[in-house]
Amino acid sequence: MNLHPKNTFHIVRHGKAKNNELGIESCKLETQKAYGLIPKGREIVSQESQKYTDFDLIFSSPFRRTQETAAFFAETSNCEIILDDRLVDLDLGDLDLKSYETSKSVTKQHPDPDYIYPNGGSFNQSLHRLTDFVTDINSKYEDKKILIVSHGFPCEALLDWANDIPLRNWEKCMEKGKVFPLKTQPYEKS
């Protein structure tokens, strides 16, 4: 990471949502509204948020499931949620609302991070907007404890970026609803 942080950044992948339970992609602002957190997802996020009571700023993807996740942390830290479109999920284009198996198959056929999903985006485009977000926020604030609430790929891409690991498609996604520091250090995936 070529960033000299003036702030402390943490990231959290949204809690388990209805689309996760159904095993379908939900990557478009227009279609994601139906997929809020399921009870188990809310439970895990609620428990995790109790460990964090001192965030100064919370930035969230505008998706329903990320806003619902952010609300738990906003309550325990007594701060507002700032929505930012740069934190949206990887745009899989025509694969929106398709099964995870279908999207995994297409991704396996097109492993190049510059591959643009039909009517969507690429891994590299997503990484660029995410690193732009962190750089921008880091330049606007100082000595703040910041939580970023986003989705699987954005969180994983930022962790890899922070650790100078080339962009990749993770074999196993990071745990939903758990907070990770965004800094150079080993981290666990579950």
C-alpha positions as a Python dict, from the first residue, in 0.01 Angstrom:
ca = {
    (1, 'M'): (0, 0, 0),
    (2, 'N'): (148, 334, -105),
    (3, 'L'): (-66, 520, 144),
    (4, 'H'): (70, 682, 456),
    (5, 'P'): (-237, 657, 676),
    (6, 'K'): (-327, 960, 884),
    (7, 'N'): (-623, 762, 1012),
    (8, 'T'): (-697, 414, 1142),
    (9, 'F'): (-907, 217, 893),
    (10, 'H'): (-1115, -93, 960),
    (11, 'I'): (-1333, -286, 718),
    (12, 'V'): (-1633, -510, 760),
    (13, 'R'): (-1812, -721, 506),
    (14, 'H'): (-2188, -691, 546),
    (15, 'G'): (-2370, -955, 747),
    (16, 'K'): (-2533, -1253, 581),
    (17, 'A'): (-2814, -1131, 357),
    (18, 'K'): (-3109, -1292, 182),
    (19, 'N'): (-2923, -1316, -151),
    (20, 'N'): (-2639, -1503, 26),
    (21, 'E'): (-2892, -1745, 169),
    (22, 'L'): (-3042, -1795, -178),
    (23, 'G'): (-2697, -1828, -341),
    (24, 'I'): (-2753, -1552, -597),
    (25, 'E'): (-2552, -1249, -700),
    (26, 'S'): (-2689, -907, -613),
    (27, 'C'): (-2454, -646, -753),
    (28, 'K'): (-2677, -373, -896),
    (29, 'L'): (-2825, -81, -704),
    (30, 'E'): (-3154, -137, -887),
    (31, 'T'): (-3198, -500, -781),
    (32, 'Q'): (-3033, -519, -439),
    (33, 'K'): (-3319, -359, -243),
    (34, 'A'): (-3490, -696, -187),
    (35, 'Y'): (-3189, -845, -10),
    (36, 'G'): (-3153, -724, 347),
    (37, 'L'): (-2985, -905, 634),
    (38, 'I'): (-3135, -1231, 752),
    (39, 'P'): (-3182, -1286, 1129),
    (40, 'K'): (-2854, -1481, 1167),
    (41, 'G'): (-2671, -1203, 981),
    (42, 'R'): (-2819, -939, 1211),
    (43, 'E'): (-2724, -1146, 1516),
    (44, 'I'): (-2359, -1179, 1415),
    (45, 'V'): (-2328, -811, 1322),
    (46, 'S'): (-2497, -707, 1647),
    (47, 'Q'): (-2249, -912, 1851),
    (48, 'E'): (-1951, -780, 1655),
    (49, 'S'): (-2065, -418, 1686),
    (50, 'Q'): (-2063, -448, 2067),
    (51, 'K'): (-1683, -482, 2047),
    (52, 'Y'): (-1653, -146, 1867),
    (53, 'T'): (-1782, 165, 2038),
    (54, 'D'): (-1534, 424, 1923),
    (55, 'F'): (-1552, 469, 1547),
    (56, 'D'): (-1541, 837, 1450),
    (57, 'L'): (-1665, 787, 1095),
    (58, 'I'): (-1854, 508, 922),
    (59, 'F'): (-1862, 491, 542),
    (60, 'S'): (-2092, 242, 374),
    (61, 'S'): (-2188, 114, 34),
    (62, 'P'): (-2542, 235, -41),
    (63, 'F'): (-2673, -123, -73),
    (64, 'R'): (-2944, -224, 173),
    (65, 'R'): (-2740, -503, 333),
    (66, 'T'): (-2440, -277, 396),
    (67, 'Q'): (-2653, 4, 536),
    (68, 'E'): (-2824, -241, 772),
    (69, 'T'): (-2481, -365, 883),
    (70, 'A'): (-2346, -11, 926),
    (71, 'A'): (-2646, 84, 1142),
    (72, 'F'): (-2534, -154, 1419),
    (73, 'F'): (-2188, 3, 1433),
    (74, 'A'): (-2329, 356, 1408),
    (75, 'E'): (-2542, 285, 1712),
    (76, 'T'): (-2258, 147, 1926),
    (77, 'S'): (-2021, 426, 1818),
    (78, 'N'): (-2286, 697, 1825),
    (79, 'C'): (-2197, 836, 1484),
    (80, 'E'): (-2357, 884, 1144),
    (81, 'I'): (-2328, 667, 835),
    (82, 'I'): (-2188, 830, 522),
    (83, 'L'): (-2289, 653, 200),
    (84, 'D'): (-2034, 637, -79),
    (85, 'D'): (-2096, 479, -420),
    (86, 'R'): (-1728, 385, -451),
    (87, 'L'): (-1790, 113, -191),
    (88, 'V'): (-2045, -81, -399),
    (89, 'D'): (-1985, -442, -488),
    (90, 'L'): (-1803, -564, -799),
    (91, 'D'): (-2044, -506, -1088),
    (92, 'L'): (-2092, -847, -1247),
    (93, 'G'): (-2321, -697, -1510),
    (94, 'D'): (-2547, -955, -1673),
    (95, 'L'): (-2466, -1201, -1393),
    (96, 'D'): (-2675, -997, -1149),
    (97, 'L'): (-2940, -1223, -993),
    (98, 'K'): (-2769, -1534, -1137),
    (99, 'S'): (-2646, -1818, -916),
    (100, 'Y'): (-2309, -1814, -744),
    (101, 'E'): (-2219, -2123, -947),
    (102, 'T'): (-2280, -1934, -1271),
    (103, 'S'): (-2072, -1633, -1167),
    (104, 'K'): (-1789, -1854, -1036),
    (105, 'S'): (-1785, -2041, -1366),
    (106, 'V'): (-1761, -1720, -1571),
    (107, 'T'): (-1493, -1579, -1341),
    (108, 'K'): (-1293, -1901, -1372),
    (109, 'Q'): (-1318, -1878, -1754),
    (110, 'H'): (-1199, -1514, -1743),
    (111, 'P'): (-936, -1486, -1467),
    (112, 'D'): (-778, -1167, -1607),
    (113, 'P'): (-846, -883, -1357),
    (114, 'D'): (-906, -652, -1656),
    (115, 'Y'): (-1188, -872, -1789),
    (116, 'I'): (-1503, -661, -1804),
    (117, 'Y'): (-1820, -853, -1727),
    (118, 'P'): (-2084, -787, -1998),
    (119, 'N'): (-2273, -470, -1893),
    (120, 'G'): (-2060, -457, -1576),
    (121, 'G'): (-1710, -378, -1462),
    (122, 'S'): (-1376, -546, -1399),
    (123, 'F'): (-1182, -642, -1088),
    (124, 'N'): (-922, -373, -1165),
    (125, 'Q'): (-1185, -103, -1219),
    (126, 'S'): (-1334, -190, -881),
    (127, 'L'): (-995, -188, -711),
    (128, 'H'): (-919, 155, -860),
    (129, 'R'): (-1240, 311, -724),
    (130, 'L'): (-1179, 151, -382),
    (131, 'T'): (-822, 274, -351),
    (132, 'D'): (-939, 614, -475),
    (133, 'F'): (-1192, 614, -191),
    (134, 'V'): (-935, 528, 79),
    (135, 'T'): (-682, 781, -56),
    (136, 'D'): (-950, 1050, -75),
    (137, 'I'): (-1083, 987, 278),
    (138, 'N'): (-730, 969, 418),
    (139, 'S'): (-656, 1313, 270),
    (140, 'K'): (-972, 1471, 421),
    (141, 'Y'): (-941, 1348, 780),
    (142, 'E'): (-671, 1303, 1038),
    (143, 'D'): (-648, 1088, 1352),
    (144, 'K'): (-991, 933, 1296),
    (145, 'K'): (-1094, 573, 1352),
    (146, 'I'): (-1283, 489, 1034),
    (147, 'L'): (-1503, 189, 952),
    (148, 'I'): (-1563, 93, 589),
    (149, 'V'): (-1873, -124, 535),
    (150, 'S'): (-1874, -297, 199),
    (151, 'H'): (-1900, -633, 22),
    (152, 'G'): (-1685, -944, -17),
    (153, 'F'): (-1475, -848, -317),
    (154, 'P'): (-1419, -483, -211),
    (155, 'C'): (-1311, -584, 139),
    (156, 'E'): (-1083, -858, 13),
    (157, 'A'): (-933, -633, -255),
    (158, 'L'): (-859, -364, 4),
    (159, 'L'): (-696, -616, 238),
    (160, 'D'): (-475, -740, -45),
    (161, 'W'): (-393, -382, -150),
    (162, 'A'): (-298, -292, 208),
    (163, 'N'): (-66, -594, 218),
    (164, 'D'): (82, -538, -132),
    (165, 'I'): (-66, -864, -257),
    (166, 'P'): (-160, -868, -628),
    (167, 'L'): (-532, -855, -701),
    (168, 'R'): (-677, -1205, -692),
    (169, 'N'): (-997, -1400, -665),
    (170, 'W'): (-995, -1543, -313),
    (171, 'E'): (-1049, -1917, -279),
    (172, 'K'): (-1262, -1861, 32),
    (173, 'C'): (-1430, -1532, 117),
    (174, 'M'): (-1369, -1338, 434),
    (175, 'E'): (-1624, -1385, 709),
    (176, 'K'): (-1940, -1177, 693),
    (177, 'G'): (-1998, -929, 975),
    (178, 'K'): (-1647, -942, 1122),
    (179, 'V'): (-1423, -635, 1149),
    (180, 'F'): (-1067, -641, 1016),
    (181, 'P'): (-802, -370, 1047),
    (182, 'L'): (-694, -231, 711),
    (183, 'K'): (-318, -234, 759),
    (184, 'T'): (-19, -445, 677),
    (185, 'Q'): (-46, -750, 897),
    (186, 'P'): (-150, -1111, 869),
    (187, 'Y'): (-524, -1163, 883),
    (188, 'E'): (-738, -1470, 911),
    (189, 'K'): (-1003, -1585, 669),
    (190, 'S'): (-1277, -1816, 777),
}
